[in-house]
Amino acid sequence: RPEVEPGPDRLRKITKLCQAQNVRVLTVEPQFAEKSAAQAVKNALRGDKEKPIAAELAAVDPLETAKPNELSADWYIKKMTENVTNL
């Protein structure tokens, strides 16, 4: 669910799925990047004793952060370029 952090059981399931799929990049929205559950998953993947994975967080803007006065083709191109660079 948007803007609702997963509980401990869900985090464990997400982490196991990421381990099974060898996930190396976790995407987060810029406004949640520092305090997200993705950070906890990243730490769990890196700290796994059997199979540590050097996962990284990548901030990807879903383009919902624009203020009405910012909307333009230039803004869109700038944000999409930032997303591609972050990935």
C-alpha positions as CSV (number, residue, x, y, z in Angstrom):
1,R,0.0,0.0,0.0
2,P,1.4,3.4,-0.8
3,E,3.0,5.2,2.0
4,V,2.5,2.3,4.4
5,E,5.6,0.6,5.6
6,P,5.5,-3.3,5.7
7,G,5.5,-5.0,9.1
8,P,8.3,-7.3,10.2
9,D,6.8,-10.5,8.7
10,R,6.3,-8.8,5.3
11,L,9.9,-7.4,5.5
12,R,11.3,-10.9,6.0
13,K,9.3,-12.2,3.0
14,I,10.5,-9.3,0.8
15,T,14.1,-9.9,1.9
16,K,13.8,-13.6,1.1
17,L,12.4,-12.9,-2.3
18,C,15.2,-10.4,-3.0
19,Q,17.8,-13.0,-1.9
20,A,16.2,-15.6,-4.2
21,Q,16.2,-13.3,-7.1
22,N,19.6,-11.8,-6.4
23,V,18.2,-8.3,-6.3
24,R,20.9,-5.6,-6.4
25,V,18.8,-2.4,-6.8
26,L,15.8,-1.4,-4.6
27,T,13.9,1.6,-5.9
28,V,12.5,4.1,-3.6
29,E,10.6,7.4,-4.1
30,P,12.8,10.4,-3.3
31,Q,10.7,11.5,-0.3
32,F,11.0,8.1,1.3
33,A,14.6,7.2,0.5
34,E,16.2,7.7,3.8
35,K,13.6,6.2,6.2
36,S,12.1,3.5,4.1
37,A,11.7,-0.2,4.6
38,A,13.9,-0.6,1.5
39,Q,16.8,0.6,3.7
40,A,16.1,-2.3,6.1
41,V,15.9,-4.8,3.2
42,K,19.2,-3.4,1.8
43,N,20.9,-3.8,5.3
44,A,19.5,-7.3,5.6
45,L,20.8,-8.3,2.2
46,R,24.2,-6.9,2.8
47,G,24.4,-8.5,6.3
48,D,23.4,-12.0,5.3
49,K,26.1,-14.4,6.5
50,E,25.5,-17.1,3.9
51,K,25.0,-15.0,0.8
52,P,25.5,-11.3,1.2
53,I,24.2,-9.1,-1.6
54,A,25.6,-5.6,-2.2
55,A,22.2,-4.1,-2.9
56,E,21.8,-0.4,-3.4
57,L,18.9,2.1,-3.2
58,A,18.0,4.1,-6.2
59,A,15.6,7.0,-5.9
60,V,13.1,7.0,-8.7
61,D,10.6,9.9,-8.9
62,P,7.2,8.6,-9.9
63,L,6.6,12.1,-11.3
64,E,4.0,12.9,-8.6
65,T,6.2,15.4,-6.9
66,A,5.8,18.3,-9.4
67,K,4.1,21.5,-8.3
68,P,1.6,22.8,-10.9
69,N,3.9,25.7,-11.8
70,E,6.8,23.3,-12.6
71,L,5.0,21.2,-15.1
72,S,6.6,21.5,-18.5
73,A,8.3,19.3,-21.1
74,D,11.7,20.4,-19.6
75,W,10.7,19.3,-16.1
76,Y,9.5,15.9,-17.4
77,I,12.8,15.4,-19.3
78,K,14.9,16.5,-16.3
79,K,13.1,14.1,-14.0
80,M,13.2,11.1,-16.4
81,T,16.9,11.7,-17.0
82,E,17.5,11.8,-13.2
83,N,15.5,8.5,-12.9
84,V,17.6,6.8,-15.6
85,T,20.8,8.1,-14.0
86,N,19.8,6.9,-10.6
87,L,19.1,3.4,-11.9
